[in-house]
Amino acid sequence: MSAPKISKIGFIGLGIMGSPMAANLVKAGYDVTGFNLTQPPIDKLVEAGGKGAASIADAVRDADAVITMVPADPQVEEVMFGDGGVLDNVRPGTLVIDMSSIKPSTSIAVGKAGSAQGLRVLDAPVSGGEAGAVEAVLSIMVGGEAADFAAALPLFEALGKTIVHVGPYGAGQTVKAANQLIVAGNIQLVAEALLFLERAGVDTEAGLKVLGGGLAGSTVMARKGDSMRARQFKPGFRIDLHHKDMGIVSDAARELGLVLPFGALATTLVAALRAQGGGDLDHSGLLLALERLNGLADNGGSSNGKGGN
């Protein structure tokens, strides 16, 4: 492949999503320097061919582009605006791309502050979960200036397959909030369908296969169905983070004067599982909360023993 126009990338946040994303940028030929609050993910990036940094400043000082991938608004604000943060240490003209999922208002604030000091800022949250990050097939929704999106596109193409410029600062986060609304509702309905099939004595592997081939099919069903059948809720995207995202949806809808009835129910169900101690579970763990509502959680999650079929 031809040498990328952006060659040096500073990557801040090497978690479940950030770690494979940074590794994919290395595979695509970029010179990636990563920083994380804990050392093992930095070591993993170095093993993959990247470089490690001892601080945010060291990671971003000589970068052509900076990517941040951290859990929520407080971390983005600290990474961007804090002492020793990104905005204090990047060169004018640097592309600063926040790929976290946060409030649109925070992205707008970052965009305006960065623009005021001559930076090119994009908010570019993603969808696809850990598997999508590993496979470099993420959906990337981007807010910011069109010219800056065009400059960053080769970089995004190393991370995802569906890459769309959706509007100005904050628009990417608004689309991501809509995405999380749909995903939460979809997971809940897949969980309900699965429990419905089990109670009726249907082979769930066969049932989900045929459902997945019709109008009911979805990426959620394709990626989560088997693990839900097996009651395996190792986090690809934690309930804690989806709870945060549903709060973003609720706040944004209130600001827009909208009532989202099913969204409110999905928000409540996510919050309920988190309150039950399920914050570290994958969001497909909504099935566990559904089983508890039906008095089935203490019986292996199935009233007929066919949960693994």
N, C-alpha and C positions, 0 to 999 in steps of 0.2 A: 504494500500500500504506500501511497505518497506520504511524505512527512506532513504531519498535522501543522496547520498554521499556528495553533496554540501548542506550545511544546511543554511548558512547565506548569504543573498544576499543584496547588496546595489543597489538601483534602482534610477537612476538620470534622471528626466524628466517624469512628470506624466501628460502628455497632453492627447489629444484625443486617441492616441494609447497606450501611456505608462501607463495610469491609469488602463485600463482593463487588460493589460498584467501583471502589478504588482499584481492586485487582483487575477488573475488566478494562479500566483505563490504561493500566500498565500493559495489558495484553494488546491493546490497540496502538501502542507505540508512544504513549505519553510518558513524560518524566514526572512521576507522582511522588510528592512528599507528604506524608500523613502525620496527623497529630490526634491523639486520643487521651482521655484522662487516665486510662489504664494502659500498661505497657504491652500485654500480650497481643492485642490487635495490631499494634505498631510492628511488633516482631513478625507477625503473620504477613503484613504488607511487605516488609523487607524480604522475607523468604520468597514472596511472589515476584520480586524484582523491583519493588519500589524503595523509597527511602523513608527514614523516620526522623521526626523532629522532636525537640525537647520542649517546644512551646508553640503557640499559635504564631507568634512573630517569626520564628524560624521557619515555619511551614509556608508562610505566605509572602515573605519579604521579596523574593525574586520570582514570584509566580506570574505567569501570564493570565491565569484564571484561578480563582479560589472557589471551591465547593464546600458548603457546610451542610451536614446531615446530622442534626441533633434532635433530641426528643420533642421539645415544645418551646413556646414563646420565651420563657425565662432564659433558657439556654441560648436561643438565638440572640436575644438582647445582650447577654453577657459576652458571647463570642464576637458579636459585631461591635458593640459600643463600649465594652468593658476595658479597663486598663490592660494594655498589651493585646488588645483584640484586633480583629481584621481591619477595621477602618483606620486604626492608628498606624498600620504597618504596610499596607499595600501601596504600590506605585500608582500614580494617576494613569487612567486608561485601562487598568486591570478589570477583567470580567469578574464580578462577584456574584456567584450563583448560589442562592439558598434553596436546597432541595428538601428541607424539613417540611413538615405539615403544621402550619401555624395559622393564627388569625390573619385575615386579609389586611387588617389595619396595621399589624406589625410589619408585614411585607411592604406596605406603602411607606411606612416610616423609614425602613431600611433603604428602600429605593430612593426616596427624596434625600436622605442624608448622604448616601453614596454619590448620587448625581451631583450634589452640591460641591463635592470635592473631586469631581472629574472622573468618577468610576462608572463603569457600565454594569448595571445591576439587574438581575433577573430573579424572580421567584419561580421555582420549577419543581413543585412537589411531584411525587410519583405514585403510581399504583401498580400492583403486581406482586407485592409481598416478597419474602426472602427468595422464593423460587424464581420470581421474575428478575430479581437483582442478580442472582447467580447466573441465570441463563441469558442475561442482557436483553430481555424482552419487555422491559418496563414500559408503561404508558406514562408519558411525561407531558404535563400541562404547564405552559410557560407564560408568565406575565412579565411585561416590560416593553422596552422599545423594540420595534421590528428589526432594526439594524443590529442590535445587540443579540437578538435571537438568531439572526443569520450567522453572526460570527461564532456563536456557541453551538450551532447545529452539528458540526462534525463531532464535537465532544459528546453531545446527546446521543448521536447515532452509535456510539460505543457502549451505550447504557440501555437503550430501549429501541422499540420498534414503532410505537405510535407516539409521535412527537408533534405537538400542535402549539402554535402561538395563539393564545386565547384572549389577549387583550393587554391593557396597561398593568402597572404595578398592582399586585393583589389579585389580579384576575385568575392567576394560576391557583392561588389558595382557595378562591371561591369555587372553582371547578373541582378541586380536590375535596372540599367539604361536601359537594354534591355526590362525589364518588363514594365517600365514606357513608353517606346516608343510604345509598343504594346497596353497598356491600353489607352493611349491618342488617338491613331488611332481607337481603338475599340469603345470608347465612341463617337467619332465624327461620325463614321459610323452608330452606333445605333441611334444617333440623326437625321442623315439624313434619315435613313429608317423610323423613327417615323414620321417625318414631311412629308415624301413622302406618307405614309399611310393616314395621316390626310387629306392632300390635295385631295387625291383620294376618300375620304369619307368612308374608311374602318374602321371597329371597331378595334381600336388599341390594346385593351386587347386581342382579339382573334388573331389578326395578330402577336403580339409579342409571344403569346403562341405557335403558330405553328412554327414560326421561331426559337424559343428557343429549339424546339425538333429536329431540323434538323442540317445540317452542319453549318448554320449561328449562332447557339446557342453559348453562351459564358457566363462566370461568370459575365462579365459586364452587359449583357442583363438580366441575372437572378437577379442580386442584384440591378441594377439601373433602370431597365425598368419601373417599376410601379411608382417610384418617378419622373422619367422623364416625364411620361404621365401626372402626377399630377402637374408638374412644382414645385416640392419641392426640393430645392437645399441646404438644411441644410447640413453643411459640415461634411462629414466623412473623406474626404481628400480634403483639400483646393486647389483652383486654384493657390494660391501663392506658395504652395509647389510643385505642378506639374510643374509650370513654372520654379522653381529652378531645378527640376529633368530633364526637357527637355534641360536646359542649360548644365547640366552634359553630357547628350547624345551628344549634338552638339559639345562640347569641346572634348570629347573622340573620336568621329568620325573623327574630324579634325586631332587629333594627330595620328590616325591610317591611315590617308589618304583616308578615305572613304567618298563617297557621298551617303546620305540617303534622296532621294527626298521626299518620303511621310513623313519621320521624320521631314524634314524641314518645310513642310506644317503644320503638327500637332503642331510643336513648334510655328509657327506664329499664329495659331488659339488660342492656349492657351494664348500667349502673348497679343493677341488682346482683349480677354475677360478680362484679368487682367487690361489692359490699360483703359477699359471701366468702371472700378470700381468693377469688379467681383472677386477680389482676395480672398475674404472671402467666396465665394460660393463653394459648392462641385464641383469637376471637371466635374460632369455630367451637370453642368451649361453651358457646351459647346453648349447645345441645345439652350440656350438663345442667344448666339452669332450668331448661325445659323439663328434663327428667325429674328434677326436684319438685317442680310445680305439679308433676303428675305422680309424685310419690314413688318414683322408680329408682332414684339415685342409689339407694342402698341395696338394690337387687341387680347390680351390674349394668343398669341402664336399659334393661329390656324386660318386658313382662313375659316373653315367650322363649328367651334364650337364643333368638335368631339374630341378635345384633351384629354378629360377625359374619353373617352369610353374604 
